[in-house]
Amino acid sequence: MLITTTLIAALCYTIATVLQCRRLSSTAHEQLRTPIRLLGLVGFLLQGHAVYRELHHPAGIDLSFFPVGSLIAWVVAGLVLTSSLRHRLDNLFVGVFPLAAITTLLATFTPEANVHKAYAGGLITHILLSLLAYSLFTIATVQALMLSRQERALKQHHTRGLVASLPPLQIMERLLFETLWAGFLLLTAALISGFLFVDNLFAQHLVHKTLFSLVAWIVYALLLAGRHFLGWRSQTAVRWTLGGFILLMLGFFGSKLVLEMLLKM
């Protein structure tokens, strides 16, 4: 059942991605918008079922590398689908849906790491805040890449395809910083809850995650301060967003990759 659910979810995401790429090539494919969203929604619901099955075990919750990656991609897909109802963010599907398809396949078909633990309420709060923050920063990173491409295309007077289907540059920037602010607040809450509920954030198996997360927090804080006081925008914002995201992912997934895979080889 889990395998079937995963395969159908990945197929829905893949078809939705192909159709969205067709939409980018011509405004004549605007009628594809509803089928794309429906396919994305079906993929999202099926992946949600798969994520639940992969995370929950009799011995506890499995927060190993691939299940957590699938969980974050699932949250990202849900946030983008919801946001697309209010803003023209459908083009983010091109990056988000393939990510969701790949992660759900990896979570189902890779061997289990057998990292099952029972977590207390405070730790669960810390984990949820962290996952939501990572998800929002993932969306912000995709938005930053879209913004960068949009700005380059406008400078070269290319106004078809992707650029024609995106909101104006000013709105794209505003949406990017709104997402960054939300992610920054969640990351701040996650770090505070970590210091409150995790026994020792600087223990050997947590020190890399903690340090990278703190440095990423500083990077995002400087970016938001630079935006407020110095008016940072466009490529400057893109570079700082990508830098913070790389640090955050190195801390979160890098430590998991080393602890759960490389050290066991």
N, C-alpha and C positions, 0 to 999 in steps of 0.2 A: 504493500500500500504506500509506504513512504517513497519507494523508488518511482512508482507510477506518478504520484503527486509531484515529485521533484521534476520528472521529465516533462510533464504537461506544463508546469510553471515555467520551466526554461524555454519550452517551445512557444508559449504565449509571449514571453518577453522578447524572444528572437523575432517573431513575426511582427510584433509591435515596433521593434527597432527598424526592421526593413521598411515597413510602411511609413515610419516617420522620416526615414532617409528619402523616400519618394516624395514626401510632402515638401522637403527642403528644395527639391529640384524644380518645383513649379507650384505656383499658387492654384493651379487647376486641380490639385489633389487635396483641396481644403475639405472635401467631403470625407476624407479618411480620418479626420480628427476624432470622431466618435468611436469608430472601430478600434483605433489605437488606444484610446482611454479604456475601453471595455476589455481589450486584451491585457492591458497593463493591470487593470483591476483584478481580473481573473488570476493572472500570474502572482499578483500581490497576495491575494487570499490563499492561494495554494502554497506559496512559499511560507506564509505565516503558519500554516498547519505543519509544514515540514520543519520549520524552525522550532516550533513547540516540541515536536517529537524528538528532534536532535538534542535539545537542551535538557529536557526533563528525563531523568532516569531514577529508578528506585533508590539508588545510593546518593542522589543529590542532583545538582545542576551541573551540566558540562559546559564550562566556559573556556574550552580549549580554542585553538587558533581558528579552525575553519567554521565551527558553529557560530562563534562570535562574529566572524567576518560576514557570514550569511545574515545574522541578526541585524548588524549595522546596515548592510545593503538593503534589507527588508524595510527598516525604518526610513532610510533615505528615499526608497521608492514610494512609500506611503506619504511622506512629507511633500515630495515633488508632485505626486498625483493630486493631493489636496490643494497645494499652492497653485497648480495650473487652473483650478476653477476660478481663481481671482485674478491671476496675472498670466500673461502670455509666456509661459515657461515650458511649453511643450518640447522645445528643442533640447532641454535637459534630458529628455527621455533617451536621446541618442547615447549619452554617456551612462545614465543611471540603469536603464534596463539591461544592457549587456553585463554590467557589474553584478546586478542581482541574479542574472541567469548563471553566470560563472560561479559565484559564491555558493549558490544553493546546490549546484552540481558537486562542487568540491566538498561541501559539508556532508553530503549524502554518500559519496562514493570513495572518500578517503578513509583509511583505517582510523578507528577511534583512538584518541589519546588517553582514554580512561582517567580523565581529570574530573571526577565527580565529587562535589562538596556540598554540604548543607550550610547555607549562609544565613546569618542572623539579619534582623530587620535593618539595622544600621548599615551593614555591608551591602545589602540589596539596594538601599537608597543610593549609596555611593556608586554602585555598578550601573544603576539605571541612569543617574545623572551623567556619568562618564560616557555611556553609550549614546545618549541623546546629544551630548556635546560633540562627540566624534561625528555623529551623523550630520549635524548642522554644518560642521566645518567641511565635511565631504561635499555637501551641496554648495557651500560657498566657494570651494575650490573649482567645481565644475562651472559655476557662474563666472568666476574669475577668468577661466580659460575661454569661455564664450565671449566675455567682455574684451579680452585681449584680441581675439580674432576679429570681433566686430570693429574695434578701433582701427586695426590694420587695414581691413577691407575698405572702411570709409575713407582712410587717407589715400588709398589707391583708387578711389572712386568706383569700387565694386559694390553695387547695391542690390544684387540679385541673390537668390538662394537663401543661405542662412541669415544674412544681414537683413534682408527684406522681411523675414518672419520674426525677427527679434524686436522687443520694445525699443524705444529711443535710448541712446547712450546714457542720458542722465537718469532714466528710470532703471536701467540695468545697474548703474553704480549705486543708486539708492537701495535697490533690492539686495545687492551684494553686502552693503554695510549693515542693513537691517539683519541679515542672516548672521553676519560676523558678530554683531552685538548680542544676538540671542545665544549663539554658541559660546561667546566669551563669558556671559553671565552663568551659563550652565557649567562651563569648565571651572569657573571660580567656585561655584557651589560644590562641584565634584571634588576639587582639591580640599576645600574646607571639610567636607564630610569624610574625606580620606584621612585627614589628620585627626578627626574626632573618633572614627570608628575602626580604622585599621591599626592593629597593634603597633607595628613599626614600619612606616612607609619607606625607611631607608635600610631595611633589611636587604641582604644580599640579592634575593630573588626579586626585589621591588625597586632597588635603587635606580636602575636605568630608566624604568618607567616613570618614576617620580621626578628625576632630574630632567628628562626630556619634556615631560608635561609642564614643569615649572618654566623651563626656557621657552617652550611654545606659548605659555601664558604671557610671558614678558613680551614676546614678539607681537602677539595680537594686541596687547595693551599699548605698545608703542605705535602700532598701525592705527588703532582707533584714536589715540591721542594726536598722532600726526594728521589724521583726517580732520579732527575737531579744531586744532590750533593752527595747523600749517596748510590745510586744504589739500592734503595728499589725495590723488585720484589716479585713474587709468592705470598705466603700466607700473607705477610705484605701488599702488594698492595690490595689483596682481602679483608682483614679486614677493611682497611681504606675506600675502595670503598663502602662496605656494610654500614659502619658507616655513611658516608656522605649521602648515599641514604636514610637511615632510617630517618635522621634528616630532609632531604628535604621533604620527604613524610609526616612526622609528621607536618611540617610547612604548607604544601599546603593542603593536604587532611585532616589532623587532625583538622585544624581550620574550614574547610568547614563542616566536620562531626559534630562538636560541634554546630556551628552556625545554620546549616540548619536542623539538625535532633534532636540531643539530647536536645537542648534548647526549641524545639517546642513540645516535647513529654508531 
